Every structure is written in structure tokens, then in C-alpha cells.
Amino acid sequence: MNTGEIFDVVVVGGGPSGATAAHELASQGHSVLLLDRAGRVKPCGGAIPPRLIKDFGIPDSLLVAKARCARMIAPSRKRVDIPIDDGFVGMVNRDAFDEWLRERAAASGAVRRIGSFVRLSRDDDGTSVVHYLARERHMRGEGTPACVRARSVIGADGARSEVARQAVPGAERTRYVFAYHEIVRAPVVKPAGYDDSRCDVFYDGRLSPDFYGWVFPHGDTMSIGTGSADKGFSLRGAVEDLRKTAGLHNTETLRREGAPIPMKPLPRWDNGRDVVLAGDAAGVVAPASGEGIYYAMLGGQLAASAVHQLLVTGDASTLKMARKQFMKSHGTVFWVLGMMQSFWYRSDKRRERFVKICEDRDVQQLTFESYMNKELARKKPMAHVRIFFKDMAHLLGLARV
């Protein structure tokens, strides 16, 4: 096969990771094709921390709400409010947010096309060929078969990535949580206790046996959802119960969305030749919290840097740097969060104790410092010591609930 069209990079997937990678590489003067399916919106609470807003130049106009408090709710309905001191967490609607990122990539020089990835092959000279079904924006049916040549490929096509399955060994060994949410219209008459600047997080086995439920404000709308790795658990039924609990069962439902979310970074992100993964395709969603937008965009940035080095030097070993740099910065956080989810989300008794721990001011401050700045807080060593002993008391059942 020989197709005349060739790009330095083909980015498969136009979510936050793929759009960021395309923007970075096009800004550096590389020829970039951004291939994305039309009409795809991932179920997502839509929270973005200040670190993301700053690092990636997100305009205030994209923020549909600013959360200044998080409420943790235990199975007993005990509530712990954690104020976000001197700051906020931005809330975005993923359809508008993702499209803005894709448009920014196009403005930087990336070529945008709507299409569904099919497979990778090799040309006679060993160059990758990306096969896809091309579509017009409002086209029905499967689309028209097409292909382009690529000196490199970034697989940013989400959880259960087809690029990863075809190109990267070990990609199938990833655990998933299935997330489901309903976007509802914010009520005109607010239910008792409702606060449109607060994110509510429910730790309750009735709403998820191994994750959590959420009610997040989005200005004129709200995201109400949950997730679980238990295939027999009814996510839709749990969201229905959550809406009743929150007094939102009569609000208008605008849309429903569900998708798998990876809970652990893949052991390998590249094929050692010309393909590297980013975002959900690489498994970079934080355990326990399910946060993914910041890590997806960082992953896209790191993948772009690795591909740039490949294109400049021809050294395929540079592709390994994307995962290496990510894990150096965030591997410890992911490990800690994974241990937290494994232990604290196991039963309602433990969830009750977990929410109790969140009452502690040291825990609150260090948690939000780490979340807002995306690095483990190290400024207060004595606070870490105090938290350690408090955690041990809860683990051993010596602390009152």
C-alpha cells in the first residue's frame, strides 16, 4: 500500500489528551492530523484544579461554575464540609471544553478530521499507515474508508483504546470502573441544603460498592453520577436513588452517558518504534478520586514531548520518556490513592471511618494542597506525622466514629 498523504504525527482521539498533544506538536511546527469521532461526550464530573487552569491556559469563560467547598457524605448521612481556602475548583462542561481544546489545536496548525480509527498497518518502507472511516459532521452510516501515512502515532482514543490493543503489548491488562452520570437541569426552586458552589461526594455502598456517587454543579445544569467495577451493580438504579436523596428526582434529565474508566496506568505506553499512548488510553485516571482531566492533559503534553524528540532525533527510545516522567511525578500519588480505594471503599463501616477522618483539619489542608497543586504537600511534616497516627487509630478501631 502507498498513500500519498503523510503526517509527522497522527493523533487518534480528540479528548483533552489528544487535543493537547496535537496543539503542542503543531505549535512546534510538525504536521499533525487530529482524528476524532463526532458527538462523543465522556461521562465526567468536569472538575479542573487551578494547576490545570494555569498550566494549560484555560480561559475563565469555559468555567460554568466555581466550587468552593466539597461535602463528604457517609452511609449514615453524616456530612463533612471541606472548604477550599482562598481558591476554587473550576467546573467545565466536557462538550464545550473538549471542543475548545480541539479548536485551539486547529488554530495552531493541526488538521482536524472526523472519523473512526480502524487499524494500523505498515507501508512498504515500514512507515505506519492509519486506517479510518472518514465521516462528515452530520453523516449517517459507517463512513468512507480512508488512510494516511504517519511518521508517529499518538493513541489518545480513550479507555479500551483500539490503538493500544493493536500496538502496545500488555494494554489488555487494565482494570476498569464503569462510570455513569445524568446531566440534569439545575432546579429553579433549590432543594433544602442545595449549594451551587459545592461538590457533594457520597461514600455509600448503596450508591456504589467500590467507588462513590457525586452531585456536581455546572451552572445551569448538574452532573449526578456514580461508578463501579461490579458488573452486576445497577448504576442507573443507583443514580435514581442518588437523585431522590439529593432532592433532584423531579429535575429535567438532559442526557445520560456511560463509559469505562481505567483505574491504573498501563505497564507500557509505547511500541518501541513510533506509537505512544496518552490519557485514558494510557490508564491515567487517579484511583479513589476518579480525576482524569488534568492527568489526561499532562499525559498528552508528555506524549507530545516524546514524539517531538523522536521526530528530531530518530531515537525511538525517547517514547519511553512519556511514561517515565509521568510516573516520576505522580506514581506515588496513584499508588497511595489506589491503596486508599482498596481499603476505605471496601465496606460501609470503613466508609464511615473515612468520612470521619476527613473532619480533621490537617487532612483537609494537605489533601487540598495536593489536589490543587498536583504534588504531595511537603511543607508541613508534623501534620503528616499527626495524620499518620490518626489514621492508625481509625485503622485499629481506636477512634470514635
Secondary structure as UniProt FT lines:
FT   STRAND          6..12
FT   HELIX           16..27
FT   TURN            28..29
FT   STRAND          32..36
FT   TURN            38..39
FT   STRAND          47..48
FT   HELIX           50..55
FT   TURN            56..57
FT   HELIX           60..62
FT   STRAND          65..67
FT   STRAND          69..73
FT   TURN            75..76
FT   STRAND          79..83
FT   TURN            85..86
FT   STRAND          89..91
FT   HELIX           94..107
FT   TURN            108..109
FT   STRAND          111..122
FT   TURN            124..125
FT   STRAND          128..134
FT   TURN            137..138
FT   STRAND          144..155
FT   TURN            159..160
FT   HELIX           162..167
FT   TURN            169..172
FT   STRAND          176..185
FT   TURN            192..193
FT   TURN            196..197
FT   STRAND          198..202
FT   TURN            205..207
FT   STRAND          213..218
FT   TURN            219..220
FT   STRAND          221..228
FT   TURN            231..232
FT   HELIX           235..245
FT   TURN            246..247
FT   TURN            249..250
FT   STRAND          253..262
FT   STRAND          275..277
FT   HELIX           279..282
FT   TURN            287..289
FT   HELIX           293..313
FT   HELIX           316..320
FT   HELIX           321..344
FT   HELIX           348..357
FT   TURN            358..359
FT   HELIX           361..373
FT   HELIX           381..395
FT   TURN            396..397
//
